[in-house]
């Protein structure tokens, strides 16, 4: 029996393929980001919007979502959001519209338990 010596380890002769790792499970932070990616509207707010004929365009929802994210990063939990035609109380932490009213209703109101205001035009 003849034994030959290799200068290299036999496994080093196999061509290397890119390091492919199995897809990782999403982290809690990833799931939280997905959860916060869209604005939820409470049943109460949906009813108020329907009763008052409040319609918000997709571009305004997108703008509101961006500003809510910014407010969240600054520590805001509950906010008053003012649009040209409507006012909303939102829970920024949960990305949820709590209640809605048209701007005429909001004129002479006192808003409590909020720690931030978002004004969108």
C-alpha positions as a printed NumPy array, in Angstrom:
array([[  0.   ,   0.   ,   0.   ],
       [  1.349,   3.354,  -1.047],
       [  0.739,   6.434,   1.071],
       [  1.144,   9.794,  -0.555],
       [  1.464,  13.06 ,   1.292],
       [ -0.463,  16.134,   0.242],
       [  0.861,  19.612,   0.745],
       [ -2.643,  20.878,   1.312],
       [ -5.5  ,  19.606,   3.356],
       [ -7.958,  17.698,   1.123],
       [-10.855,  19.952,   2.107],
       [ -8.939,  22.997,   0.939],
       [ -9.031,  21.579,  -2.589],
       [-12.831,  21.918,  -2.726],
       [-13.823,  25.224,  -4.335],
       [-15.215,  27.649,  -1.826],
       [-18.805,  28.764,  -2.184],
       [-20.123,  31.98 ,  -0.736],
       [-21.08 ,  31.74 ,   2.913],
       [-24.816,  31.184,   2.737],
       [-26.608,  31.129,   6.045],
       [-30.125,  29.929,   6.551],
       [-32.587,  32.772,   6.823],
       [-32.7  ,  34.118,  10.334],
       [-35.858,  34.314,  12.334],
       [-37.085,  37.889,  12.711],
       [-36.099,  39.52 ,  15.955],
       [-38.562,  41.11 ,  18.348],
       [-37.434,  44.536,  17.073],
       [-38.186,  43.483,  13.465],
       [-41.655,  42.335,  14.482],
       [-42.201,  45.573,  16.394],
       [-41.18 ,  47.616,  13.346],
       [-43.653,  45.682,  11.192],
       [-46.365,  46.19 ,  13.801],
       [-45.682,  49.926,  13.801],
       [-45.522,  50.189,  10.026],
       [-49.181,  51.11 ,   9.55 ],
       [-51.637,  53.297,  11.399],
       [-54.462,  51.457,  13.09 ],
       [-57.833,  53.143,  13.558],
       [-59.877,  52.217,  16.609],
       [-63.492,  51.17 ,  16.196],
       [-64.558,  54.389,  17.942],
       [-62.463,  56.549,  15.593],
       [-63.794,  54.722,  12.506],
       [-67.341,  55.397,  13.669],
       [-66.583,  59.075,  14.35 ],
       [-64.985,  59.459,  10.922],
       [-67.976,  57.828,   9.231],
       [-70.51 ,  59.923,  11.18 ],
       [-68.689,  63.157,  10.379],
       [-67.76 ,  62.362,   6.796],
       [-64.034,  62.657,   7.504],
       [-61.98 ,  61.326,   4.613],
       [-58.188,  61.339,   4.748],
       [-56.128,  60.845,   1.606],
       [-53.413,  58.19 ,   1.503],
       [-50.71 ,  60.864,   1.2  ],
       [-51.908,  62.442,   4.451],
       [-51.921,  59.058,   6.237],
       [-48.339,  58.535,   5.035],
       [-47.28 ,  61.943,   6.281],
       [-49.043,  61.308,   9.593],
       [-47.279,  57.946,   9.934],
       [-43.871,  59.578,   9.367],
       [-44.547,  62.298,  11.935],
       [-45.898,  59.785,  14.453],
       [-42.665,  57.807,  14.103],
       [-40.67 ,  60.991,  14.633],
       [-42.798,  61.878,  17.678],
       [-42.293,  58.36 ,  19.087],
       [-38.522,  58.785,  18.807],
       [-38.855,  61.982,  20.862],
       [-40.773,  60.223,  23.627],
       [-44.309,  61.271,  22.724],
       [-46.962,  58.759,  23.804],
       [-50.269,  60.47 ,  22.992],
       [-50.643,  63.268,  20.489],
       [-53.128,  65.625,  18.927],
       [-52.81 ,  65.483,  15.12 ],
       [-54.259,  68.445,  13.241],
       [-55.028,  68.27 ,   9.534],
       [-56.776,  70.961,   7.483],
       [-60.131,  69.182,   7.71 ],
       [-59.805,  66.991,  10.831],
       [-58.271,  66.509,  14.253],
       [-57.242,  63.172,  15.73 ],
       [-56.088,  61.98 ,  19.102],
       [-53.536,  59.238,  18.503],
       [-51.647,  56.846,  20.692],
       [-48.232,  57.239,  19.102],
       [-46.755,  54.355,  21.056],
       [-49.267,  51.898,  19.512],
       [-49.721,  53.75 ,  16.183],
       [-53.466,  53.936,  16.816],
       [-56.   ,  56.679,  16.078],
       [-58.155,  56.849,  19.227],
       [-60.739,  59.413,  18.179],
       [-61.496,  61.796,  15.34 ],
       [-63.367,  65.062,  14.877],
       [-63.672,  67.665,  12.171],
       [-61.786,  70.931,  12.631],
       [-64.948,  72.889,  13.529],
       [-65.547,  70.565,  16.481],
       [-61.939,  70.962,  17.558],
       [-62.057,  74.79 ,  17.66 ],
       [-63.134,  75.357,  21.25 ],
       [-61.922,  72.101,  22.783],
       [-59.42 ,  71.437,  25.526],
       [-57.267,  68.404,  24.85 ],
       [-55.881,  66.635,  27.901],
       [-53.555,  63.691,  28.455],
       [-51.442,  64.414,  25.396],
       [-47.754,  65.194,  25.383],
       [-47.284,  66.246,  21.794],
       [-48.996,  67.883,  18.836],
       [-48.488,  67.15 ,  15.14 ],
       [-49.694,  69.768,  12.673],
       [-49.961,  68.715,   9.023],
       [-51.036,  70.955,   6.141]])
